[in-house]
């Protein structure tokens, strides 16, 4: 079985991707509530599903920060100026 060898360029690209991913998990891109709300509004404008069940898979750290800073996902969404009824999947 032949081993896969990555070129130095590919190894650097993979390393940069992982650094960016870990930066998000450490919260470097959501330093305060304004940055958090900017990200939520951006996702809303792009038509992304902001329900908590979907956010658990797509943006888990964003969901975590919303609950941590605002107390619940509902309050976090409403603090960003988005009506929660438009986000919630449960009827």
Secondary structure as GFF3:
##gff-version 3
##sequence-region A 1 91
A	DSSP	alpha_helix	8	25	.	.	.	ID=ss1
A	DSSP	alpha_helix	33	45	.	.	.	ID=ss2
A	DSSP	alpha_helix	52	58	.	.	.	ID=ss3
A	DSSP	alpha_helix	60	70	.	.	.	ID=ss4
A	DSSP	alpha_helix	73	79	.	.	.	ID=ss5
A	DSSP	three_ten_helix	84	86	.	.	.	ID=ss6
###
